[in-house]
Amino acid sequence: MLPYLIIGAVVLIGIMLFMNKSKEQSFKNISVEELSDLMKKEKPTLIDVRTKREIAQGVIGKPLEIELGPTMQQKFSTLDKNKKYILYCRSGRRSAMASGVMSKLGFADVHNLVGGYLAWQNK
């Protein structure tokens, strides 16, 4: 009986991992050049997920400020899921995590700025 339970648990874990894997990264990574083009053609909503201290050093456009942290999901839930969002942080890592959260919450058009604010500054 025990071997069957172990096999069943392994199969169940495998199915859960496969289903979770299929939902990964449903956002798009974009370059600084792509962001520049989007900002000229459209009016995407920018979201800066950096700390207040980092934001004080400068921003891209007029972003919403939603720091990566425990209240982030709650703040995302107040946004329109049908708009285009571009997230950025200092280097692109935190914004990639936040982009993943937005995607899993059902946002359809989410983009992460590769290289973040540092890349934008150095363009």
Secondary structure as UniProt FT lines:
FT   HELIX           2..22
FT   STRAND          28..30
FT   HELIX           32..41
FT   STRAND          45..48
FT   HELIX           52..55
FT   TURN            56..57
FT   STRAND          64..65
FT   TURN            70..71
FT   HELIX           72..76
FT   TURN            77..78
FT   TURN            81..82
FT   STRAND          84..88
FT   HELIX           93..104
FT   TURN            105..106
FT   STRAND          109..113
FT   TURN            114..115
FT   HELIX           116..121
//
